[in-house]
Amino acid sequence: MYEALYYKKLPNKKLQCLLCPKRCIIDVNKKGNCRARKNINGKLVSLVYAKPCSIAIDPIEKKSLFHFLPGSEAYSIGTAGCNLHCQWCQNWEISQANPEDIPYRELEPEQLVQNALENNCKSIAYTYTEPTIFYEYVLDTAKLARKAGIKNVMVTSSFINQEPLKKLYKYIDGANIDFKSFDDNFYRKYCFAWLEPILEAIKTIHKLGVWVELTNLIIPTLNDDLKKIKEMCEWIKENTGVDVPLHFTAFYPYYKMLNLPRTSPEILLKARETALKIGLNHVYVGNVPTEKAENTYCPKCNELLIERAGFGIIKNNLKNGKCPNCSANIAGVWD
């Protein structure tokens, strides 16, 4: 058993977890809301340390990171549990499961880093479920990966308190943050979380110098209001600048949202147009085929820089992170 970080002791052996904004108060032999942290006789224990239930080698583009080592592969891991409960979750079988109910593989941080090296992966991605809930595992692995010259990537909802965030992100190189909506009511009703800590996390991660990309899954009738999308884009521009890539992705009926239609390409393209009009430089559409909306263009001269199809790179024209036509610097992590 691995003792968790960030908790305090209360009377009668109760504990309060301080990792995420839910700040669960946990009785003896009970778990927190994420299912991954348990009070065992007055000590908070991580039930998922070194126990990934999902392991794969993925293209970095599958993490929705388009400006981070394009064309490279990421050694990707995730454990059971999550501190959000999104009603459309594509990985609900593991994110909403008890760790003891899911098959896993014992994989200590040292071996994980070695596996990434042996498979020529340039990064390790903490993904599939919410990496905040396997915080200690991420932290220990990320420190070793940094020493080994492997970059660390978070695919996250960023529902995390500021102190643990700042400690962890010293070792994180890139993050795709799932920006589910710019509506607090949406977060509370459909994700069982709330918006403000996520906004603060995005700002902090960006200020720490981590490469950030944002993903907004557009769900018909629930968060497809273009006025709200415009507000979100204005907030992004004001708080992270115009060079943070934004990905609009399509919803497909899943888990507890089988009654809603899939997102049309038209609304995704309208959202992209809205973001570009606000002044964001790099706006993408995913999960549906489009002619040009997955490509990267120079924001200065509109030269085609990276041509994509799905998760594959067809052509990369960047020259040392610069546009080959006008020599403008293109924001990203290119080597």
Secondary structure as UniProt FT lines:
FT   STRAND          2..3
FT   STRAND          7..9
FT   HELIX           11..13
FT   STRAND          15..17
FT   TURN            21..22
FT   STRAND          25..26
FT   TURN            28..29
FT   TURN            33..34
FT   STRAND          37..40
FT   TURN            41..42
FT   STRAND          43..46
FT   TURN            49..50
FT   STRAND          54..59
FT   HELIX           60..63
FT   TURN            70..71
FT   STRAND          73..78
FT   TURN            87..88
FT   TURN            90..91
FT   HELIX           92..95
FT   HELIX           99..101
FT   HELIX           109..118
FT   TURN            119..120
FT   STRAND          123..126
FT   HELIX           131..134
FT   HELIX           135..148
FT   STRAND          151..156
FT   HELIX           162..168
FT   TURN            169..170
FT   STRAND          174..178
FT   HELIX           184..186
FT   HELIX           187..191
FT   HELIX           196..207
FT   TURN            208..209
FT   STRAND          211..218
FT   TURN            220..222
FT   HELIX           226..240
FT   TURN            242..243
FT   STRAND          246..250
FT   TURN            255..256
FT   TURN            258..259
FT   HELIX           265..278
FT   STRAND          283..286
FT   TURN            293..294
FT   STRAND          296..297
FT   TURN            299..301
FT   STRAND          304..309
FT   TURN            310..311
FT   STRAND          312..316
FT   TURN            320..321
FT   TURN            324..326
//
